[in-house]
Amino acid sequence: MSRTEPGAQPASGAAMITSDARRGPVPGAILRPDGVDFCVHATHARRVDVVIDDTRVALERVDDVTFAAFVPDVGAGTRYRYSLDGGDPLPDPWSRWQPDGPHGASCVVDPSFEWTDAGWNGVAPGRQFLYEMHVGTFTRERTWRAATSRLEHLVELGITAVELMPIVEFAGEFGWGYDGVHLFAPYHLYGTPSDVRAFVNRAHELGLAVILDVVYNHLGPDGNYMLHYVPEFLSTRHRTDWGACPDFDGPGARIARPFVLQNVAYWIREFRFDGLRIDASQDVKDTSRPHILAEIVRTAREAAAGRRILITCENEPQNANLLRPFEDGGCAMDALWNDDFHHSARVAATGRAEAYYTDYTGNAQELVSLATRGWLYQGQRYAWQDQRRGRYAPDIGPDRLVAYLQNHDQVANSLHGERLHAMADPGVVRALTAFLLLGPSHALIFQGQEYAAPQPFYYFADHGGELGESVVRGRAEFLTQFATFAAAGSLPADPRARETLERSTLDVADRERTPHAQWFALHRDLIALARSEPALQGRVPAGAVLGPHTLLLRWDHDDVAAARLLIVNLGRLVRRPSIAEPLLAPPFGYAWSVQWSSDDVRYGGPGTPEVETDRGWTLPAHAAVLLRPRPEPSRRRGRRGAESADAARADARRARRTRTSRERS
């Protein structure tokens, strides 16, 4: 291997800098056939050397912030650092891999990979069934390879897209991943960059899309070397709950904006991810135009090069403008997370309306509004925050939102990291699961939810010293908003303890055991129904309240036999000789019969009698039933039956025209 000796003589040959005409040079260690192009930004350095073993090679100044050099005869696996103005060698903030963690040397990576997903065109159109996965707790091995071996399980379940919690390099041996510091480097303990590609490739072979959770609102507190290179990278004006936001609209924007946009393109293009979930987008602060979030979406779609991708985001204020097109001043995202859905359903299941659940009752009216209107708060006063929340958005329906009964945050925010099934009546949870999976929103399942995993999911972060102490204090302070935690007085699980990680890790064998296999069958069957029933495809239902805890959703169809009626009763058994609600009326010449019930014995339920009979209605307690039309016995044959079917089809067409007209007005 040919290197210059200590003394840092310039490297032979100019660097072949990979660049983007709109975003400038792309830093990093780029492998070439006969060496490596090294490129880095350092806004205040007069001199930058790349340090390989004990040898320093001087980089040439390309412009006022960029240094680069081609170093021959080095290849993949080479460890390197940079020295600024003769100082101690530091890791590369644009590193593609940190095999020894964020404080160790950076590593040159060979990005070549034998992809076998040539027929993959990206995210399938229509409604998505997302599976939120944390690689470090999805399997006992905590590796990409182990997770890859479990992808068939998700195919059997009916999932359409895996949504990965953040995977970039962070400090410590375990964590959620939201405190990333090397945003181009996959976390080293999960495996190599090639292992990430193999995971995505196998998912595509199986028909699964893979979405990446990305954090662009802050950098982690440990292992963040960016400020050595670009001190102005973080904003001096914009703060978040986790520290300063990258400076997207100030002096640091010339580095921070390209950094994020290049990062977006990197994951979409080089790893073939099928989209992004943007974390806490309300804290991605930018007063310039176009907003960095709009640029992220544009960049992702450009990088996909015609492949269909899905861009979603978390946005606590529920800003509908993020979903609107670029030409209307929006960010053109595909879907936003709907915390209203979770909060209302959680109160419906548990009755606990404390802390940020205060503004929810979980009654039937809230659930109907979730299924027909989307967000519950669209500009009304939100008492918990003592301000208005959201903005009236009649153009944004539930089909533009991601709904969930569990996610990583909400499970961990319970006192003992409890999953919903551990806090509520099984029948109620089964019914709410049907409401989620048969409803119109994109549905997200958190890992293990599909079989009612017995493991909790806690917050964990491997930080020591004062940082670790501050994490514990911060977590305890956050949870004091819940009266149940305030009464307990201490954290049930230390975020710094490896035991907390272990207790949060799934055991794949649980799925085959009772009652977990019954829960899996419930989720599998519901997703299969949702994906196969014509009336449920791309349609927002009509809805009505039948009682304080009882509601219905109805989907009509040109084929009257395809119409469907979902009744959800979270309260007591209801027996009524008649119910004055027109949405309960079957198509002309038909009666309703049970197609599916959450009370089926296959799912651990007691069984379900007919819901509609000649004597009226029987709505089982703590259950959801899906009804379909069947011809009434007296009208099954002959001319009268044909006339009834024609009349029913005409009724359905009129109902659809009327509803469409109302929605447009």
C-alpha positions, 0 to 999 in steps of 0.5 A: 500500500503506497502512502506518503510518510508522516509530514502530510505531503499532498496525495498524488492525483486530484479527487474524483468528487462525487457531486450533485449539481444542486447540492454540491460535493458529497463528502465521504470515503468513496471507493474507486477501482485503484484507491479511495476518494476522501472528501470532507467539509470543515468550515474553519480548518486551514488544513485537513489530513486523512490519517490511515494507521500512522500515516497522514495524507494532506487533502487539497482545498476544493472550495472554502469549506471542502477538502478532498484527495484521491489516495491510491492503493487503499481499499474497502476495510481501510480504517481512517480518521481526519485531523484538522489543523494538526489536531487529534484524529477524529471520526468522519461525520460522513462515514459510511460505517463505524465498526467500533462505534461512533468514537472509533475510526471510520471505515471505507465500505465497498457499496457493491451488492448483488441485488436480486429484486429486479422486478421490484417497483416499490410500495404498492398503491393503496392502503398500507399495513406497516410493521414497526420494527426495532432491529435490536429487540426484534430477535434475541440475536439483535442482528440484520441477519436474524431479522431477515430470517423472520421476514416470512412471518410478516408475509404470512401476517399480510404486512405490506411494509416494514417500518424500521426504527432508526438504524444509524450509528449511535453511542452505546451498546443499545438504544432506540436509535433516535440519538444518531450521530453518524447518519450515513453509517448503519449501527455497527452492532446490528451488522454490516452495511451489506447486511442492511442491503441483504435485509432490504433485498430479501424483503423485496423478494418477498413483496415487502417494502422497507421504510426507514425512520429518520431523525433530522431534528437533532443529533445525539449528545454522545459521539457527535463529531460534526461540531468539530468540523462545522461548529455552526451546524446546529442552530443558535435560534431553534431548540427542541426537547432534545437540544438544538436543531440543525441550522436549516435557515442560518449560517450553518444551512450551507452544510446542514441542508445538503447534509440532510438531502444527501443523506435522504438520497443515500438511503433511498438510492444506495440501500433501495429503501422504499420511503421514510418516516420523518420523526417529530417533524414539528421540530425540523425547524426552518423559516426559509423557503422552500422548507427543508421538509419539502426538499426532503420529499422532492429529494427522496422521490428523485432518488427513487428514480420512478420507484414508488415510495412512501413518505410519512411523518410524525407531527404532533401539531397535526399540520395538514399542510404537510400533506398538500401538494408543492404547488399549494405550498405544502410538502407533498407527503403521503401520510401523517401519523394520527395520535388522535386515533391512538389516544382515543382508542387507548381511553376507550380500552382502559378508561384512563384519561390522564396526562395527554389523554385528558382531551379524549373520552374514547366514546363511539362518536370519537371513533366514528369521527376517526374513521370518517374524518381522520383527525379529531382535533382540527383547530379546536381548543386542546385543554392539555396544551391550553391552545388550539391544536391542528387546523380544519382540514376537510380535504384531508381524510382518514385515508391520508393518515397512519393509525395505530393502537401501539407504537414504540413511544406509546407502549414505553410511555405506560408505567411498566412498558405495557402493551394494550392487551395487558391493560384492557379486556381481551374482547375490547382489544380484539374489537379495536383491532378490527376497527383499526385493520378494517378501517380506512387509514394506513394501519401500523402494528408495533412488533409483537402486537400481532401475537400479543407478545408478553414482553413489555417495551421500555425506553432504554439508552446505554449512556453512562456518567452524568449523561446517563443520570440526566437520561434517567431524570428526564425520563422520570420527569416526563412520566410524572405527567401520569398520575399512575407514575407519580403514585409509583414514585420511581422508574420501573426499569432503568433505561441504562440497564442491559436488563431493560433491553433484555426484558424488551426483546421478543421471543419468536417462540411465543407466537406458536403458544396459546393464546398468542397463536389466537391473536396472530390468527386474528391479525392475519385474518383481519388484514386478509379481509381488509386487503381482499374485500372490494368495498374496503379498497380505497373507500372512506366509510359512512359511520353512525353512533348506535350508543355511548360505546357502540358504532357502525361503519358502512361501505357501499359498493356497485355490487350490492353483495359486496357492501359491508357493515362493521359494528363495534360494541365496546360496551354491554350486550345490546338487544334491540327490536329495532334501531332507527339508523338508516345506515343499518338498512341492508340493500333492498331484498337482502338481510345482513349475515355475519361474515366475521366476528372478533368473538370467534372461538378461533380468537379466544372468543365465546362465539357469535350468534346472528346479529340481525334476525326477524326479532331485531338486533343482538350486538355482542358485548366487547366485540366487532362483527363484519356483516355482509348482505345475503338474499332474503329467503323469500326473494332468492329466486324468480323475477321478484329476486331479479327486480330486488337485485336491480333495485338494490344496485340502483339504491347503491348508485344513488347513495354513492352519488349523494355521498360524493356530492356531499363530500365535494360541497 
